[in-house]
């Protein structure tokens, strides 16, 4: 929960201690984010004044420490698309799903992507085996049993060890432009449902979520039968939410689902009231008219407009054309369908 008090930047009644922290940040923490660092220091001081339990202080410290190091490892590869691959650590190397994961990872690497896995054996090792160590990240978790680092990523500088699942999960989703799920146990189900929840609620940007297994397999079809019978039929989710994932037993289809998502669509962010979709090339007037006619129900007000970079957008990707509109923030499944239409109908 956010602190109910105003931030240091907004407070009209700053204490001498807050001013001293801001002066320290101005002097020693130069750069565009120095004001945020000052607020972080204030938060730490507030935590000390709260008399926080030592265990809680250690948790916050370790979480920040893990995230800082993880961000540092990923930073040099920021402009390279990555896919997080989940699946069972128990899948043997002679299993059909293991071979499918190797083939899939090899194909996405050939498309210019990198792979992120949990760095264990089974499907995780298959992902690294297909992509190769140069195109692999390992996001490992310390467990008292079962999990060990596979020999492909074990000595790589792109291997990160996490103590907490929540910091590890954050890196999996934050750094990924797509997610692939192979058959697995509780962990795979958790990661799959969490990814769907983050995208459905708008806490993570739209991204391809593909569920893959060997040809003729029943794992994900059985999962979808449960979702449709127990969640959809009882109106616990909307029919449009099923647009957020794709189930397939074809590597060709899985790779196409991942790579074609970024054919025209590039990325998105909110700027004030607008959702801004950055595009790799501009849309025709006819396609823009079709989008406004077909997707009017997901607009809170006003039309979908094509535009250039907005002044408050932060300067990212300045040369890319945009769409801007006021999204209702509920119809994410329909938004995904709109992106699919943009990718399918627009021309290079």
C-alpha atoms as one frame of an Amber mdcrd trajectory, in Angstrom:
protein
   0.000   0.000   0.000   1.286   3.456  -0.820   2.153   5.893   1.966  -0.891
   8.106   2.532   1.303  11.167   2.974   2.319  13.209  -0.083   5.656  12.527
  -1.717   8.669  14.642  -0.876   8.258  16.422  -4.197   4.636  17.418  -3.492
   4.614  18.117   0.251   4.263  21.821   1.153   5.582  21.184   4.689   8.937
  19.469   4.378  10.838  18.660   7.536  14.481  19.602   7.996  15.294  15.884
   7.694  13.545  15.618   4.314  15.313  18.742   3.069  18.646  17.290   4.178
  17.956  14.095   2.241  17.027  16.063  -0.875  20.210  18.095  -0.581  22.205
  14.874  -0.269  20.504  13.477  -3.388  21.135  16.692  -5.338  24.802  16.531
  -4.425  25.630  12.842  -4.708  22.868  11.162  -6.787  23.069  13.071 -10.039
  20.996  12.140 -13.059  17.399  12.340 -14.250  16.123  10.113 -11.427  17.765
  11.813  -8.454  14.423  13.053  -7.083  13.104   9.471  -7.016  16.234   8.302
  -5.210  15.598  11.062  -2.656  12.078   9.746  -2.093  13.460   6.220  -1.663
  15.819   7.517   1.025  12.915   9.239   2.755  10.955   5.975   2.702  13.886
   4.162   4.329  14.062   6.823   7.049  10.332   6.544   7.632  10.695   2.782
   7.978  13.397   3.320  10.592  11.139   5.766  12.458   8.309   3.228  12.318
  10.443   0.838  14.347  10.028  -1.906  11.750  10.812  -5.467  12.788  14.332
  -6.601  11.889  12.947  -9.398   9.738  10.826  -6.921   7.761  13.806  -4.614
   7.276  15.917  -7.516   6.011  13.134  -8.540   3.607  12.939  -5.043   2.096
  16.719  -4.764   1.889  17.142  -8.166   0.234  14.302  -7.523  -2.222  15.794
  -4.193  -3.335  19.241  -5.791  -3.530  17.965  -8.620  -5.731  16.029  -6.300
  -8.015  18.958  -3.920  -8.407  21.270  -6.725  -9.474  18.686  -8.294 -11.774
  18.050  -4.987 -13.533  21.794  -4.510 -13.947  22.184  -7.930 -15.609  19.309
  -7.350 -18.031  20.128  -3.705 -18.837  22.616  -4.314 -21.716  19.961  -6.381
 -23.552  17.049  -3.978 -23.098  16.318  -3.607 -26.815  16.360  -7.362 -27.508
  13.030  -9.178 -27.350  12.932 -11.938 -24.726  10.537 -14.768 -23.940  10.038
 -16.334 -20.523   9.633 -20.114 -20.768   7.936 -21.999 -17.928   7.493 -25.736
 -17.427   8.312 -28.664 -15.176  11.826 -29.225 -13.841  10.945 -32.946 -13.758
  10.451 -33.401 -17.511  13.127 -35.906 -18.684  15.291 -35.214 -21.708  13.748
 -38.101 -23.677  10.218 -36.695 -23.217   8.312 -35.319 -26.212   7.591 -32.047
 -24.397  11.312 -31.594 -23.693  12.121 -32.006 -27.385   9.295 -29.615 -28.279
  10.731 -27.009 -25.889  14.215 -27.361 -27.391  12.837 -26.862 -30.889  10.708
 -23.880 -29.850  13.587 -22.134 -28.075  15.874 -22.716 -31.054  13.302 -21.198
 -33.395  12.720 -18.060 -31.321  16.477 -17.583 -31.020  16.742 -17.795 -34.806
  14.094 -15.058 -34.940  16.420 -12.803 -32.931  14.942 -13.369 -29.477  16.548
 -14.347 -26.171  15.161 -16.862 -23.667  14.554 -16.534 -19.920  13.981 -19.643
 -17.804  14.179 -20.577 -14.145  17.626 -22.137 -14.781  16.679 -25.595 -13.510
  16.458 -28.915 -15.288  13.559 -30.233 -17.356  11.777 -27.687 -19.550  14.051
 -24.935 -18.239  17.144 -26.751 -19.429  15.407 -27.472 -22.732  14.833 -23.754
 -23.230  18.493 -23.003 -22.634  19.550 -25.938 -24.778  17.520 -24.718 -27.722
  18.511 -21.075 -27.422  22.127 -21.697 -26.418  23.885 -19.966 -23.508  24.616
 -16.731 -25.394  20.893 -16.134 -25.910  19.813 -17.341 -22.448  19.103 -15.831
 -19.047  18.755 -17.922 -15.901  16.460 -16.601 -13.170  17.064 -19.158 -10.419
  15.327 -19.587  -7.052  16.940 -20.961  -3.920  14.883 -23.953  -2.721  15.596
 -26.557  -0.037  14.901 -29.355  -2.518  14.546 -30.237  -6.194  15.802 -27.062
  -7.870  19.390 -26.986  -9.099  21.027 -24.928 -11.821  21.356 -26.732 -15.138
  24.824 -27.152 -16.609  24.095 -24.976 -19.669  23.637 -21.734 -17.707  25.499
 -22.605 -14.478  28.606 -20.498 -15.087  27.039 -17.802 -17.255  27.134 -14.129
 -16.249  23.430 -13.916 -17.137  22.486 -16.269 -14.286  20.754 -14.543 -11.350
  19.932 -16.226  -8.018  16.835 -15.061  -6.123  15.775 -15.723  -2.574  12.194
 -14.552  -3.017   9.647 -15.785  -5.518   8.047 -12.342  -5.821  11.251 -10.608
  -6.949  11.989 -13.463  -9.329   8.483 -13.344 -10.811   8.777  -9.606 -11.320
  11.893 -10.093 -13.455  10.249 -12.895 -15.448   7.374 -10.628 -16.508   9.057
  -7.228 -16.593  11.828  -8.361 -18.950   9.684 -10.534 -21.220   7.958  -9.592
 -24.466   6.188 -12.981 -24.499   5.528 -15.989 -22.258   5.550 -19.665 -23.243
   4.180 -22.343 -20.934   4.894 -26.056 -21.267   3.291 -28.743 -19.072   4.308
 -28.465 -15.438   3.199 -28.634 -11.826   1.997 -26.091  -9.279   4.753 -23.630
 -10.203   3.867 -23.617 -13.896   0.168 -23.203 -13.132   0.985 -20.356 -10.747
   3.146 -18.594 -13.302   0.563 -19.054 -16.027  -2.376 -17.759 -13.995  -0.329
 -14.880 -12.596   0.719 -13.766 -16.084  -2.888 -13.935 -17.269  -4.039 -11.972
 -14.218  -1.431  -9.241 -14.677  -2.335  -8.791 -18.346  -6.093  -9.042 -17.736
  -5.967  -6.339 -15.060  -3.605  -4.063 -16.978  -0.784  -4.450 -14.456   1.390
  -5.857 -17.240   1.342  -4.775 -20.894  -0.214  -6.920 -23.574   2.062  -9.760
 -24.638   1.665 -13.153 -26.320   0.930 -15.994 -23.889   1.306 -19.315 -25.677
   0.691 -22.741 -24.109   2.594 -25.488 -25.888   2.969 -29.244 -25.656   3.885
 -32.177 -27.867   1.623 -33.090 -30.827  -1.500 -34.857 -29.606  -0.946 -33.898
 -25.971  -3.897 -33.276 -23.634  -2.408 -31.113 -20.858  -3.442 -27.654 -22.051
  -6.704 -28.826 -23.630  -7.698 -30.278 -20.259  -6.687 -27.001 -18.605  -8.844
 -25.046 -21.037 -11.796 -27.387 -20.444 -11.573 -26.503 -16.751 -11.272 -22.780
 -17.513 -14.320 -22.830 -19.778 -16.456 -25.112 -17.581 -15.657 -23.589 -14.201
 -14.519 -20.010 -14.863 -16.201 -18.919 -18.093 -19.505 -20.804 -17.675 -19.902
 -19.377 -14.163 -19.029 -15.857 -15.395 -15.924 -15.656 -13.249 -14.097 -14.441
 -16.370 -15.348 -12.875 -19.608 -15.422 -14.644 -22.968 -12.987 -12.025 -24.287
 -10.408 -13.120 -21.691  -9.795 -16.278 -23.700  -8.222 -14.020 -26.352  -5.278
 -13.516 -23.996  -3.747 -16.962 -24.571  -3.198 -19.456 -27.362  -3.016 -23.239
 -26.986  -1.125 -25.233 -29.600   0.880 -28.411 -30.133   2.670 -26.907 -33.150
   6.032 -25.185 -32.825   5.332 -23.335 -36.080   2.089 -21.910 -34.678   3.713
 -21.044 -31.346   6.599 -19.166 -32.956   4.198 -17.357 -35.281   2.003 -16.334
 -32.325   5.001 -14.799 -30.574   6.770 -13.068 -33.447   3.733 -11.856 -35.419
   2.437 -10.029 -32.349   5.170  -7.452 -32.952   4.768  -7.247 -36.713   3.071
  -3.819 -36.537   2.441  -3.359 -32.811   5.584  -2.372 -30.909   4.725  -1.386
 -27.329   2.301   0.658 -25.241   2.113   3.013 -22.286  -0.331   5.375 -20.632
   0.169   9.124 -21.039  -2.272  11.054 -18.884  -5.718   9.702 -19.865  -4.552
   8.178 -23.127  -3.413   4.656 -23.857  -0.729   5.026 -26.525   0.089   2.130
 -28.857   3.433   2.542 -30.592   3.565   1.035 -34.066   6.326  -0.086 -36.403
   4.576   1.663 -39.273   1.549   3.889 -39.780  -1.935   2.525 -40.476  -4.048
   3.280 -43.498  -7.042   5.582 -43.123  -9.330   2.666 -43.986  -7.929   0.490
 -41.204  -8.183   3.359 -38.712 -11.856   3.823 -39.658 -12.439   0.099 -39.173
 -10.833   0.174 -35.718 -13.044   3.072 -34.657 -16.168   1.315 -35.907 -15.379
  -2.137 -34.535 -13.835  -1.221 -31.189 -15.938   1.769 -30.161 -17.284  -0.197
 -27.126 -13.839  -0.303 -25.485 -13.405   3.489 -25.665 -14.284   5.466 -22.553
 -14.682   8.580 -24.726 -13.491  10.009 -28.011 -12.071   8.176 -31.059  -8.914
   6.238 -31.825  -6.484   8.715 -33.402  -3.186   8.269 -35.208  -0.470  10.599
 -33.955   3.244  11.128 -33.380   5.023  10.965 -30.017   3.167  12.866 -27.287
   5.013  15.630 -25.390   4.714  13.832 -22.018   5.700  10.410 -23.335   9.268
  10.522 -22.080  11.060  10.552 -25.423  10.949   6.799 -26.029  10.920   5.631
 -29.668  10.353   9.142 -31.077  10.220   8.054 -34.718   7.432   5.505 -34.341
   3.849   6.411 -35.265   1.215   6.002 -32.574  -2.420   5.344 -31.891  -3.920
   7.163 -28.925  -7.319   6.657 -27.314  -9.036   6.686 -23.946  -9.362   3.006
 -23.081 -12.023   1.775 -20.648  -9.270  -0.248 -18.847 -11.558  -3.264 -18.570
 -11.784  -4.780 -22.041  -8.233  -6.120 -22.285  -9.342  -9.214 -24.187 -10.914
  -6.961 -26.819  -7.795  -4.795 -26.854  -5.783  -7.901 -27.643  -8.160  -8.668
 -30.508  -7.621  -5.126 -31.811  -3.850  -5.599 -31.793  -4.307  -8.887 -33.658
  -6.353  -7.079 -36.302  -3.751  -4.323 -36.633  -1.031  -6.919 -37.165  -3.100
  -8.925 -39.648  -4.509  -6.085 -41.746  -1.803  -3.429 -41.860   0.820  -3.390
 -44.581   4.558  -2.748 -44.379
